[in-house]
Amino acid sequence: MATSCDKDFETINTNPNAPVVVPSSNLMTNIIFLGGNQLYSTFVNGDMGACWAHQFSKVQYNDESRYIVRQSVIQSFWDTFYTQFYSDAVSMQKLAIAEGNMTTHGVSLVLQAYALSVLTDAYGGIPNAEAIQATEGVFFPKYDAQDVVYDSIFAKLDRANMMLASGQGDITPSFDIMYAGDASKWQKFANSLKIRGLMRISNKVDVSAELKATMAKPIFTSLSDAAKLVYLEEQPNANPMYETVIYSGRKEWKVAATFVNMLQSMNDPRLPVCANENGDGVIRGKPVGFINVPNDDYNYDNVSQVGAFYTEATAPAYFLSFSEFQFLLAEAAQKGWINGSAESYYNAGIAASMAENGITDGNAISTYMAGSGVAFNSGSALNQIGTQKWIALFGQGFESWTEWRRSVSGDNAKGIPALDPAAEAFYSSIPTRYNYPRNEQTTNSANYKDAVSNLLTGDDLITTKVWWMN
């Protein structure tokens, strides 16, 4: 001790392999990867998304498809999007501000807006203004109502649009696993995501003026603009559906009878892409639900599995696909909220979905688009648009369920397409939200109770409608 000193103490005791400050771009990889993995997990994408939207069905382990939800999944979804995705996006914003990098600042706002949109669409009212504020002493955040959350989302996206257009700063391409550092693509994503959000709340708010204003900004114009994560060939960086269904051999996820019957009725060339043949060499779906499966009627061999195209290691995770965006524009045009031809947007949506499914036979596509029930008819256009959007969203379980929920209204209680509850279901109606996580009931009890009291029925149930539903 007599000969000790503190010369160069901080330098000697600093680990060069554990930096305390990193460039803002470096956070992008993990944020995007976490979001894709959570939304495409078999529990969220399959059980509590595609099964509820009658696209997938299961021949075993059927609780979630019968609306008996696994609370650990509810908690994991909340934790991933708050404490990892959103929290890291906020950290990215702080780093970008310190760097004076308006480009990555804009990207951080897009990612924050995306996380908030997923969370509020899942649960309803959520912590927003006070979320991720522990360093400021806020340990028990209040919940904001869903309309307030959406105002915040739109404000973030508007700021992101301006920052991404500024040309100030840049993105390290290797860390951007969505757009490889192309700020113009992120700007298009910001504005296209705003259009999706405006359409989502359009049953409650007059969005026509905001839609027209946003249409004048850079938006998706081609398949290459789509916001998606393309996975890699090997674990742990492969598509979660591949990792569970193929790598781990969990084959209980099959195609739903509703989906198969719909596509067969229209001679849809996407069906053999979405579904494999069963043991008898035909494509056969299973009604969603039933307690005692597998059985002689529905089992691993006689029900078609989800198509190999959707369980490939490199299958992408879409945050917003080009086909979905075209159908949103078709609906907006049909309702007179934006300029342009609803029929043109509708046809572009079908063409985009065909391309997204690897279908390139122009004659087959043209024949399908001219077919009965598919060829655009202004008298039934909204039903056609909703149905084709539902088909195009196959494999995007959370989004397909969410867009179906938006179509449910007082005079159309079954939505578009018309869906019935699962067979032998625990509830008599299809779920319309996730219940709040159990941890919130204990660690944030007062604000949790206040949030529940503001739900439409005052009950924290998966059958309580969120604000933007009619």
C-alpha positions in Angstrom: 0.0 0.0 0.0 2.9 2.3 0.7 4.1 2.1 -2.9 0.6 2.1 -4.6 -0.5 5.0 -6.8 -3.4 6.0 -9.0 -1.4 6.9 -12.1 -3.5 6.0 -15.3 -6.1 4.4 -13.0 -9.0 5.0 -15.4 -7.1 3.8 -18.5 -5.8 0.7 -16.8 -9.3 -0.2 -15.5 -11.2 0.4 -18.7 -12.2 -2.7 -20.7 -11.6 -1.9 -24.3 -14.0 -4.7 -25.3 -16.9 -3.2 -23.4 -17.4 0.4 -24.6 -19.8 2.5 -22.6 -20.7 4.6 -25.7 -21.3 3.2 -29.2 -22.3 4.9 -32.4 -26.1 5.2 -32.8 -26.2 3.0 -35.9 -24.8 0.1 -33.9 -28.1 -0.4 -32.0 -30.1 -0.9 -35.2 -29.3 -4.6 -35.8 -30.5 -5.9 -32.4 -33.7 -3.7 -32.4 -34.8 -4.9 -35.8 -33.9 -8.5 -35.1 -35.8 -8.5 -31.8 -38.9 -7.1 -33.4 -38.9 -9.6 -36.2 -38.2 -12.6 -33.9 -41.0 -11.6 -31.5 -43.7 -11.0 -34.2 -42.7 -14.2 -36.1 -42.4 -16.5 -33.1 -44.8 -19.4 -33.4 -46.7 -18.3 -30.3 -47.3 -14.8 -31.6 -47.3 -15.3 -35.3 -49.1 -18.6 -35.2 -51.1 -19.3 -32.0 -52.2 -15.8 -31.1 -52.2 -14.3 -34.6 -52.7 -16.5 -37.6 -54.9 -19.0 -35.7 -57.1 -16.2 -34.5 -57.3 -14.9 -38.1 -58.2 -18.4 -39.4 -55.1 -18.8 -41.5 -53.3 -21.3 -39.4 -54.8 -24.1 -37.4 -53.3 -26.7 -35.0 -53.5 -30.5 -34.6 -52.1 -30.5 -31.1 -51.4 -28.1 -28.2 -54.5 -26.2 -29.1 -55.1 -23.9 -26.0 -54.1 -20.6 -27.6 -56.1 -21.2 -30.7 -59.1 -21.9 -28.5 -58.4 -18.5 -26.7 -56.7 -19.8 -23.6 -53.7 -17.6 -23.7 -50.3 -18.3 -22.2 -49.5 -15.5 -19.8 -45.8 -15.9 -20.3 -46.2 -15.0 -24.0 -48.2 -12.0 -23.0 -45.4 -10.9 -20.7 -42.7 -11.7 -23.2 -44.4 -9.6 -25.9 -44.7 -6.6 -23.6 -41.1 -7.0 -22.3 -39.6 -7.4 -25.7 -41.2 -4.4 -27.3 -40.8 -2.1 -24.2 -37.6 -3.0 -22.3 -35.7 -4.0 -25.4 -37.0 -2.7 -28.7 -38.5 0.6 -27.6 -35.9 1.2 -24.9 -33.0 0.6 -27.3 -34.6 2.9 -29.9 -34.8 5.6 -27.2 -31.1 5.0 -26.4 -30.4 5.2 -30.1 -32.1 8.6 -30.2 -30.0 9.9 -27.3 -26.8 8.8 -29.0 -27.9 10.3 -32.3 -28.6 13.6 -30.6 -25.1 13.6 -29.0 -23.6 12.8 -32.4 -25.6 15.5 -34.3 -26.7 12.7 -36.6 -30.2 13.6 -37.8 -30.4 10.5 -40.0 -30.1 7.9 -37.3 -32.2 10.2 -35.1 -34.9 9.9 -37.7 -34.6 6.1 -37.8 -34.8 5.9 -34.0 -38.1 7.8 -34.2 -39.5 5.4 -36.8 -38.5 2.4 -34.6 -40.1 4.0 -31.6 -43.3 4.7 -33.5 -43.4 1.1 -34.8 -43.0 -0.3 -31.3 -45.7 1.9 -29.9 -48.1 1.0 -32.7 -47.6 -2.7 -32.1 -48.0 -2.4 -28.3 -51.1 -0.2 -28.4 -52.7 -2.3 -31.1 -52.1 -5.4 -28.9 -53.2 -4.0 -25.5 -55.1 -0.7 -26.0 -54.0 2.1 -23.7 -50.3 1.8 -22.8 -47.5 3.7 -21.0 -46.3 6.3 -23.5 -45.3 9.8 -22.3 -43.9 8.2 -19.1 -42.5 5.0 -20.6 -38.8 4.2 -20.2 -38.3 7.1 -17.8 -36.6 5.3 -14.9 -33.4 7.5 -15.2 -35.8 10.5 -14.6 -37.3 8.8 -11.6 -40.5 7.5 -13.2 -40.8 3.9 -12.0 -44.5 3.6 -12.2 -45.6 5.0 -15.6 -49.1 6.1 -16.3 -51.0 4.7 -19.2 -52.1 7.0 -22.0 -55.3 6.4 -23.9 -55.0 4.9 -27.3 -56.0 8.0 -29.2 -53.2 9.9 -27.3 -50.7 7.2 -28.1 -51.6 7.4 -31.8 -51.1 11.2 -31.8 -47.6 10.5 -30.3 -46.9 7.9 -33.0 -47.8 10.4 -35.8 -45.8 13.2 -34.3 -42.7 10.9 -34.2 -43.2 9.9 -37.8 -43.6 13.5 -38.9 -40.4 14.4 -37.2 -38.7 11.4 -38.7 -39.7 12.4 -42.2 -38.1 15.8 -41.8 -34.9 14.4 -40.2 -34.5 11.7 -42.8 -35.0 14.2 -45.6 -32.3 16.5 -44.1 -29.3 14.6 -45.5 -27.4 15.4 -42.3 -25.7 12.3 -40.9 -25.7 8.8 -42.1 -26.3 5.1 -41.2 -23.5 2.5 -41.1 -24.9 0.1 -43.7 -23.6 -3.1 -42.0 -25.8 -2.4 -38.9 -28.9 -1.7 -40.9 -30.3 -5.1 -41.6 -33.5 -3.7 -43.1 -32.4 -1.1 -45.6 -28.5 -1.3 -45.6 -28.1 2.4 -44.7 -30.5 3.9 -47.3 -32.1 6.8 -45.5 -34.6 7.4 -48.4 -36.0 3.9 -47.7 -36.4 4.7 -44.0 -38.2 8.0 -45.0 -40.6 6.0 -47.2 -41.2 3.6 -44.3 -42.0 6.4 -41.9 -44.6 7.9 -44.2 -46.1 4.5 -45.2 -46.3 3.5 -41.6 -48.2 6.7 -40.9 -50.7 5.8 -43.6 -51.2 2.4 -42.0 -51.8 4.1 -38.6 -54.2 6.6 -40.1 -56.2 3.8 -41.7 -56.2 1.9 -38.4 -57.9 4.7 -36.5 -60.1 5.7 -39.4 -63.3 4.3 -37.9 -62.9 6.8 -35.1 -61.3 9.9 -36.7 -61.6 11.8 -39.9 -58.2 11.0 -41.4 -58.8 12.2 -45.0 -56.8 15.4 -44.7 -53.8 13.7 -43.1 -53.9 10.9 -45.6 -53.8 13.4 -48.5 -50.9 15.3 -46.9 -48.9 12.1 -46.3 -49.5 10.8 -49.8 -47.6 13.9 -51.0 -44.5 12.7 -49.2 -42.1 9.9 -50.1 -44.0 6.5 -49.7 -43.6 2.9 -50.8 -43.7 2.7 -54.6 -42.3 -0.8 -55.2 -41.6 -4.2 -53.7 -38.0 -3.1 -52.9 -39.4 -0.4 -50.5 -41.0 -3.0 -48.2 -39.9 -2.9 -44.5 -38.6 -6.4 -43.9 -35.9 -8.4 -42.2 -34.5 -11.2 -44.4 -33.2 -13.9 -42.2 -30.0 -16.0 -42.7 -29.5 -19.7 -43.4 -28.4 -20.9 -40.0 -29.6 -20.7 -36.4 -29.8 -18.5 -34.4 -30.3 -16.1 -37.3 -32.9 -18.0 -39.2 -36.6 -17.3 -39.4 -38.3 -18.3 -36.1 -40.9 -20.4 -38.0 -38.0 -22.4 -39.6 -36.3 -22.8 -36.2 -39.4 -24.2 -34.6 -41.2 -26.1 -37.4 -38.2 -27.4 -39.4 -35.2 -27.3 -37.1 -37.0 -28.4 -34.0 -39.5 -30.7 -35.7 -42.6 -29.1 -34.3 -45.2 -29.9 -37.0 -48.5 -29.0 -35.3 -48.9 -25.7 -37.2 -51.2 -26.4 -40.2 -53.4 -24.4 -42.5 -56.9 -23.5 -41.6 -59.9 -24.8 -43.4 -61.3 -21.2 -43.8 -58.1 -20.2 -45.7 -57.9 -23.3 -47.8 -61.6 -23.1 -48.8 -61.4 -19.4 -49.7 -58.4 -19.9 -52.0 -59.8 -23.0 -53.6 -63.1 -21.2 -54.3 -61.2 -18.6 -56.3 -58.6 -21.0 -57.9 -55.9 -18.9 -56.2 -52.4 -19.8 -57.4 -51.0 -18.9 -54.0 -52.6 -21.9 -52.3 -49.8 -24.4 -53.1 -47.3 -21.9 -51.9 -49.1 -21.3 -48.6 -49.9 -25.0 -48.0 -48.2 -28.3 -48.5 -50.0 -31.4 -49.6 -51.1 -33.8 -46.9 -50.3 -37.5 -46.7 -53.0 -38.2 -49.3 -51.4 -35.8 -51.8 -54.1 -33.1 -51.5 -54.3 -29.7 -49.7 -56.7 -30.0 -46.8 -57.3 -27.5 -44.0 -58.6 -28.0 -40.5 -61.2 -25.8 -38.7 -59.6 -23.8 -36.0 -60.1 -25.2 -32.5 -61.1 -28.6 -31.0 -59.9 -29.9 -27.7 -59.0 -33.5 -28.4 -56.6 -33.4 -31.3 -54.9 -35.1 -33.0 -57.8 -37.6 -33.8 -59.0 -39.6 -36.8 -60.5 -36.5 -38.4 -57.6 -34.1 -37.9 -54.1 -35.2 -37.4 -50.5 -34.6 -38.4 -50.8 -36.7 -41.6 -54.2 -35.7 -43.1 -54.1 -31.9 -42.6 -51.8 -29.8 -44.7 -48.8 -28.1 -43.1 -48.0 -24.5 -43.6 -46.2 -24.2 -47.0 -42.5 -24.8 -47.2 -42.1 -21.3 -48.6 -43.2 -19.9 -45.2 -40.9 -22.1 -43.2 -37.7 -21.5 -45.1 -34.7 -20.3 -43.0 -34.5 -17.1 -45.1 -38.2 -16.3 -45.2 -38.5 -12.6 -44.4 -40.2 -11.0 -41.4 -42.3 -8.1 -42.7 -42.8 -5.0 -40.7 -44.9 -3.5 -43.5 -45.2 -5.3 -46.9 -45.8 -3.6 -50.2 -48.9 -5.6 -50.9 -50.5 -4.6 -47.6 -49.7 -1.0 -48.3 -51.4 -1.1 -51.7 -54.6 -2.6 -50.2 -54.6 0.2 -47.6 -54.5 2.7 -50.4 -57.2 0.9 -52.3 -59.5 1.1 -49.3 -58.7 4.8 -48.8 -59.3 5.5 -52.5 -62.6 3.6 -52.5 -63.8 5.6 -49.5 -62.8 8.9 -51.3 -60.1 9.8 -48.8 -57.3 10.0 -51.3 -57.0 10.6 -55.0 -56.3 7.7 -57.4 -58.1 4.6 -58.6 -59.1 2.1 -56.0 -59.1 -0.6 -58.7 -55.5 0.2 -59.7 -54.3 0.0 -56.1 -56.3 -3.2 -55.6 -54.8 -4.8 -58.7 -51.4 -3.6 -57.6 -51.9 -5.3 -54.2 -52.8 -8.6 -55.8 -49.8 -8.4 -58.1 -47.5 -7.5 -55.3 -48.7 -10.4 -53.2 -48.1 -12.8 -56.1 -44.6 -11.5 -56.4 -44.1 -11.8 -52.6 -45.1 -15.5 -52.9 -42.7 -16.1 -55.8 -45.4 -16.4 -58.4 -44.2 -15.1 -61.8 -46.6 -16.8 -64.3 -48.2 -13.7 -65.8 -51.0 -15.7 -67.5 -51.9 -17.4 -64.2 -52.0 -14.0 -62.4 -54.1 -12.4 -65.2 -56.5 -15.2 -65.2 -56.9 -15.1 -61.5 -57.4 -11.3 -61.4 -60.1 -11.6 -64.1 -61.9 -14.4 -62.2 -65.3 -14.4 -60.5 -65.2 -12.8 -57.1 -61.7 -11.4 -57.8 -62.2 -8.9 -60.6 -62.7 -5.5 -59.1 -66.4 -4.6 -58.6 -67.2 -1.2 -57.1 -70.3 -2.5 -55.5 -68.4 -5.1 -53.4 -65.0 -3.4 -53.5 -64.5 -3.0 -49.7 -65.2 -6.7 -49.1 -62.9 -7.6 -52.0 -60.1 -5.4 -50.7 -60.4 -6.7 -47.2 -60.4 -10.3 -48.4 -57.4 -9.9 -50.7 -55.5 -8.1 -47.9 -56.2 -11.0 -45.6 -54.9 -13.5 -48.1 -51.8 -11.3 -48.7 -51.1 -11.2 -45.0 -50.8 -15.0 -44.7 -47.9 -15.8 -42.6 -48.0 -12.4 -40.9 -50.2 -13.5 -38.0 -50.2 -10.5 -35.7 -50.9 -8.1 -38.6 -53.5 -10.3 -40.3 -55.4 -10.6 -37.0 -55.1 -6.9 -36.3 -56.3 -5.9 -39.8 -59.2 -8.3 -39.4 -60.1 -6.7 -36.1 -60.3 -3.3 -37.8 -62.9 -4.7 -40.2 -65.2 -5.7 -37.4 -68.1 -3.2 -37.0 -71.6 -3.1 -35.6 -73.1 -4.1 -39.0 -70.3 -6.5 -39.8 -69.7 -8.3 -36.6 -67.8 -11.1 -38.2 -65.4 -8.8 -40.1 -63.8 -9.2 -43.5 -63.6 -12.0 -44.3 -66.4 -13.3 -42.1 -64.9 -15.4 -39.4 -66.6 -17.5 -36.7 -65.0 -18.4 -33.3 -62.9 -21.5 -33.0 -64.6 -24.8 -32.4 -64.9 -25.7 -28.7 -63.5 -22.2 -27.8 -63.1 -20.9 -24.3 -64.7 -17.6 -25.3 -67.7 -17.2 -27.6 -65.9 -14.6 -29.7 -62.5 -14.2 -31.4 -60.1 -12.3 -29.2 -59.8 -8.6 -29.9 -56.7 -7.7 -27.8 -54.1 -9.1 -25.4 -54.7 -8.7 -21.7 -52.2 -6.6 -19.8 -49.3 -8.6 -18.4 -49.6 -10.0 -14.8 -46.5 -8.1 -13.7 -48.3 -4.8 -14.4 -51.0 -5.8 -12.0 -48.5 -6.1 -9.2 -45.6 -3.7 -9.9 -47.7 -0.8 -11.4 -51.0 -1.6 -9.8 -52.6 1.9 -9.5 -51.9 2.8 -13.1 -52.9 -0.7 -14.3 -56.3 -0.3 -12.6 -56.8 3.1 -14.1 -56.0 1.8 -17.6 -58.5 -1.1 -17.2 -61.2 1.3 -16.1 -60.7 3.2 -19.3 -61.1 0.1 -21.5 -64.4 0.0 -23.4 -66.0 -2.5 -21.0 -63.8 -1.8 -18.0 -62.6 -5.4 -18.0 -59.0 -6.6 -18.8 -60.2 -9.4 -21.1 -58.9 -10.6 -24.5 -62.5 -10.1 -25.8 -62.6 -6.4 -24.9 -62.4 -4.2 -28.0 -59.7 -1.6 -28.4 -60.6 2.0 -29.0 -60.1 2.0 -32.8 -62.6 -0.8 -33.3 -66.2 0.2 -34.1 
